[in-house]
Amino acid sequence: MFHHRNKKKRIICEKVERDQGSHNNNNNNNNNNNSWINDWLKRLYNLFKDIGFPTRENTQTRHSPQEKKQKKTRKKIFCGLFDCFMRIIQVYPDSDDDSQDQKTSPLQVETKMQQYRSYKKENTSSKPNQNVPTKFTTIQVQSTCMEHQNAMLLGFPNVNMICYMNASLQTLLTLKEFVEDIKSQEDVLALCPEAQLMRCFLDIVECHCSPDSRLKLEVVIRFKKVLSFQAPEFGYEGMKDAHEFLTAVLNQMKNLQPLLTKTADTIGKSYRCPVQTHLQFKMRNTRICKGCGVKSIREEDFIMLSLDLIAGGSVQNMLNMHEKERQLEFKCVCGGNTSVVRSGFLTLPKYLILQLKRFTFTENLVMVKLEDPIVLCREMTVAGDQYSLVSVISHVGSSAKTGHYVSDGLHPDQSLEDGNDRWLHFNDIYVMETNGTVISEMCTEESYILVYQRRK
């Protein structure tokens, strides 16, 4: 299946290491089985550069409009062939038993997670343990993912068109303080049966850098199943909207706050809702009747803000337009039908999530996608505070009903205070290191959800 990846020009295959024990015993067999794959990957990478895809060596290459037009057809054909090739080896690249049933029970998933936790615990200690499950002997797990020096292990497999979920989860995992806040309250989450969604999210955090793609897929699918208990639309296969998925996840986490607060009280602790602490903000909407001048003020909590798309405008322009005074049809008691409304921030979040309204309805109620280019601001001022871009979810494709979701996020080893500009591009199981300059130039027509972090 083609996903219109000719527009997103940064794809690389995730490197999956095999079981070390079987590698030592069957080195020659593995080399023979994988040699054709490695050979093809080298050829595909060279072809990337030949037809104009950015790589580490040529990320700053610019082509004239005529050259881009000449290469457009070849890119489309190449991406289709690349997809077909990679999907053959993508789903379970590290599976040792192809005959095993792909459907795994929650108990089996939890058992695998316990084995993986035990392995991490043993390998972070100074004394090695020889009784480690061979399933995880492919990598020396350290205190942080990036100590593996292999960012390509951070991808998630895509089965049954769950790219919308993979892209959304990668964005949440980019929010370091949000994730750390959840991890620090794991003992409270373990005592609340209703907090299964957040425990599943912690499982995703824990196995994010695991080389076991089967385990990662099973954990992600379990997260999706738990989410669908209250959001049944995500219980079915097929493409879904990343904004709706992200909203459902954050709302369910936020709604657990009363239960988790009571649970924390039973063990003499307090609970901080990570959504309220890092993502929620308050806005004030003021409505004034143009007939009598009566003023109505309403305060409302938000987790993310939806902005009208301005063709050729910047994200800063869209945010300013949202706060600007605008007319509204409203029937007042005085008989007037027109009012003016103005919105403003009362509080600001640590991470500001913005959705660009790229999907709209025509007069015939047909949903279409707006591909108008925008100026993707790396830095932005919100109510006097400075914010920096840390993550982007993009929808690749011209149709509202089809397409593909990818995400870009600040490198785990990167902070806003560093002078480097390291980013990662996540395309399901494919992960590539890039930089923020490339992201701001490549995502002008496809950016859908933006996350900005407030500077200290």
N, C-alpha and C positions, 0 to 999 in steps of 0.2 A: 504493500500500500504506500502510495506516495504521500508525503506530508508537506509539499511545497517548500522543501528545505533549500531551494535555490536562493531564497532571500536571506536566510540565516547562514552566513558563510563561515561558520566556525564549528566543525564537527570533528571529533576524534574518538577512537574506540577506547573504552575502558580496559586497562590492562588487568587481567584476572590471573593471579598466581594460583598454582595447583597445590595439592596436598604435598608437603615436603617429604613425608614418608614414601608415598607412592612415587614421588619424583626421584628419590634416591634409588628406589628399587627398579623403576621402569623408565630411566632417563632416556634410553634410546628409543623406546616406543613412543614416548611423549614428543620427542623431537621430530619423529617421523610423522606423527599425527598432526602436529601444529606447524610444520614447516611451510605447508602451502598457505596457511592462514597468515603467517608472518610475512611471507613473500608478497602476498596480495596486499597486505596492509602497507608495506613499503611502497608498492607501486601506486596505491591509492593516494598515499601522502604526497608522493612526487607529482601525481596528477592534480592534487589540490593546488600546488604552486603554479603548475603549467596553465591552468584555466582561470586563475585569478582569485582563489580562495585565500584569505589571510592565514598565515602561519606565523610561528615565532620569528621566522626570518623575514617575512614580507608583510607584517601587519600594517605598515605605513604606506604600502604601495598604492598608488592612485592611477586609475585608468581614465582615458578620455571617454566621452559619451559614445564615440564610434566603436572603440574597443570593447566597451561593456555590451553594446548591442550585438557585436559579433560573437561574443562568448555566451550570451544568454541561453541559446538553444543547447549548447554543449553542457552548460551547468545543469540545466533541467534534466537532461538525459543521464548525466553522471550521478546526480543525487538520487535519482530513481534506482539506478543500478547499485549504488552504494547501500541504499536502504535494503534492497532485496538481499544483497550479500550479507550485511551485518545482522539482519533479523534471523538468518539461519543459525548463527552462533551466539545470539544475544540472550535468549530467554533464560537458559540455565547453563552458562558457560563453564561453571565449575561443578556441575553435577557428575557424580561418580556412578550413578545408577539411572540410566535413561528409562528403565522400565518402571521405576518407582512412580506411584500415583502422585500427580502434581497437587492434588487436593490434600491439604494437611490440616489436622484438627488443631484447635487452639492449644490443647494440652501438649501436642508435639512441638508447636512453635515455642511455647514457654519452656519446654525441656531443652530445646536448642539454645534459647537465650540464656538459660542457667549454665549450660556448658560453656557458652561464649564468655559469660561473666567470670566463671571459674578460671578460664584460660587467661583472661586479661589480668585477673588478680594475681595469678601465679607468675606471670611474665613481667609484672611491674615490681615484683619483689626481687631481692638480690640473689635468692637461692632458686635455681631452676627446678622444676618438677617434671619428672619423666613420665608421669601418668596423665599428661594432657591429652584430650581427645585429638586424634590425628586430623580431624576435620579442620582445625584451626592452626595447624603448625606451619602455615605458609608465611607467617609474618610475625615479627616481634612487636607486640602491642605495647605502646608506651603511654605516657600520661596524656598526650594529645595526639589527634589524628595526624597532624602535619609532621610529626616526628618520623612518620613512615617515609617522608619525602616522596610521596606518590599521591598527588591530588586526584589522580584518575580513579582511585578506589572509592570516591565519594558519590558515584553515580547510582541511580536506581533503575532496575529493569522496568520495561514497559510491556505489559500484557493487557489485552482488551482495552486499549486506548485510555490508559490512566495517566497520560502525559500531563493533564491538568493538575492531577494530584502530586505528581513528582515535582513539577515546577513550583507549586505552592509550598510543599514541604521544604524544598531547598531554600526558598525565601525565608521561611520561619527559622530554619537552622542557621541562617546568616545572622540573625538577631542574637548576638552573644549574651547580652544581659537578660533578655527574655528567657532564653534556654537555661542559663545558670540559675535563675530564680526558681524555675520548675524543679531542676535537679536538687537544689538545696532543701526542698520540702518533700522529698521522696518518702520520708517516713510517715508523713501525714497522708499522702496519697495512698500508701499501702494499706492504711486502716479504713479507707472509705470505699466500699464496693461500687458506689456510683461513679467513682473517678476512673473508670476503666479507660476512657479515652486518653486521659493525661498519662496514665501508666503506659499505654501503647505508644504514645508520643515519646516517652522516655526510652522505650525499647528501640525506636527509630534513631534517637540520638545516640544510643549506645552502640548500635551496629552500623552507624553511618559510614565508618571507614573500614568495615569488615570486607575481606575479599570474597566472602561467601555470598554470591548473588542470590542463591536460592533462599537463604535465610532472610536476606533483605527484602526480597519480594514477598515472602510469607508474612513478614512483620508489617509491611505496608498494606497488604491486602486485609490483614486483620484490623488495622487502624480504620480502613475504609468501611469494613463491616460494622465495627462498633459505632462509627459516626452515623451510619444509615439507620440505626435504631430510632433516632429522633429526626433524621433527615432521610426519609426513604428514597428520595430521588437519586441518592448516591449508591443505593443498593443494586442498581441495574448496571449492566455493561454499556459501554458506548461513551462518546465524547460528552463532557459536561463543561460548564463554565467555571474557570478558575476563580473568578471573583465570588461566585456563589459558594464554591467549595471553601474558600478561605473564610468567608463570612460565617458559614455554618460551624467551622472548626472553632473559631474564636468565640462565637456566641455560646457554644456548648461549654467551652472552658470557663467562660465568665459566669454562666448560670450555676456552676458548681460551687461558687463562692460561699453561699450560706451553709451548705452541707459540710464543706471542708473547714469552715470556721468552727462549727460545732465539734467536728472530729478533733481539731487541734486543741480545743479547750479540754477535751477528755484526757489529754496527755500533758497538759500544762504548757502548751505552746500556742503561738499565734500563727495565723495563715495570711499570706499576702497573695491576692489574686494577681498572677502575672499579666493578665490582659488589662486589668484596671491600673496596675502599677506602671506599665511600660507603653501601652497602646491606646488607652482610653483618653479622650479629651472632651471638654465641654464647650459648646457654642451657644451664643445668645442670638436669637432671631427677634428683631424688632419690626413690628408692622404698624404703619401709620396710615389712617384713612385720609385720602386727599380731600374728602368732603368736609369732615368735621374736625379732623386733626386728632382723633382719639388714638392713643398709642397702646399697643398690646405687646408684651414682652414674654417670650418663652425661652427657657433654657433646656438644652437637650444634650445627652451624652452620645458620643460617636466613637466607633472603633476605627473606621476609615471614612474618607470623604470622597464623594464622586464629583468630578469636575466635567463641565461641558467642554467638548473639544473645540479648539480654535485653530483652524488651518493655518499653518505657518507661524503660529504663536508659540511662546515658551510656556513651560509649566508655571513659571512665576506669573505670567499674564493670566493664565486660567485661574489660578488661586486668587489673584487680585480681583478678577471679574466676579468670582463667587462671592466675595465680600462686598462688592460694589452694590449700591442701591439699585433696585430693579422694580418694575411695576408688576402688580399682581391683581388679577380679577378677584374681588372679594366684596360680597354684599354686606354693607354695614347697616346698623340699626338706623342711621340717619338717612338711609336711602341711597347712599353713594355706592358705586360698584367698583371703584378703583382704589387701590392702596399701594403703598411703596413698602418694600421689605429690604432690610439690611441684616447681614449675618456677620458675626465677629467672634473671634476666639476668646473664651474666658480663661481656659487653661490649655496648656500645650503638653503633648506626650513626649516620651523619650524617642519613640519611633512613630513617625507620621506616615500612614499608609494612604495613598491617593489612587483612586481608580479613574482612568480616562474613559469617557463614554464613547467608545469606538463602535458600539453596536446600537443601532437605532431602528425604528419602524418607519416604513414609508406610509403614504396615504392609504395604500391598500393593505396595511397591517402586515407587510412583509419585512422581516428583519434583515438588515443589510449591515455590512461592516464599512466603517469609514477608514480609509487608508491615507488620510491627509497627513503629510509630514508635520512634525512639531520640532521645537527646539528643546532638547532634553537637558535641563539645567543640572549641572553637577552641584552647584551651591545655590541656596535659596534662603530668602528672609521670610520668616513667618512670625507676625506679631512682634517684631523686633528681635527675635532670636534667629541664630544662624543654623541652618540644616544642611547636611551633606547627603548625597545620594549613596545608598549602600546596596540596593537590590532592585532588579527590574524583572517583571514577568512579561513576556512578549507572546502575542498570538501571531503565528506565521501562517498566512493564507488569506485569500481574498473573500472567502465565504464565511458567513456567520454560523453556518451549520457544520462546516468541516474545517480542517486546519490542524495545527500542531502548536503546543505550548512549550516554550523553553524559558529558562531563567538565567540571570546573571547576578552574581553577588560578590561582595568584597571578599577577598581572600581571607581564610581563617587566621593566617599569620599577620594580616594587615590591620592597622588601626588608622583612625582618621588623623592622628597626630603624626604618623610616619610620613616620610618624604616619598616613599615608593607609591606606586599606583597599580597594585596587583589585584586582579579580579579573576574569577572563575566563571566559565560559561558551562551551564548544565543543560544537556540535551538527553534526557533519560539516562542511559548507561554511559553515554559519551560525555567526557569532561575535558575541558581545555583551559589552560591558563591564558589570560588575555590582560587587557588593561582598561581603565575607565574611559580613556579617550576613544578607543575603538567602540566601546559600548555606546557612548553618547552619539556617535556618528552612525552606527549600524541600526539602532533601535528607533529611529525617528518615525518610521511608518508603522511599526509593529508594537511599540510599547503599550502596555495595557494596565499594569499595576506597578506603581512606583513606591519604594520605601525610602524615606529620608530619616537620618539620625540627627538628633539635636547635638550640637557641639557643646563641650563643657565650657 
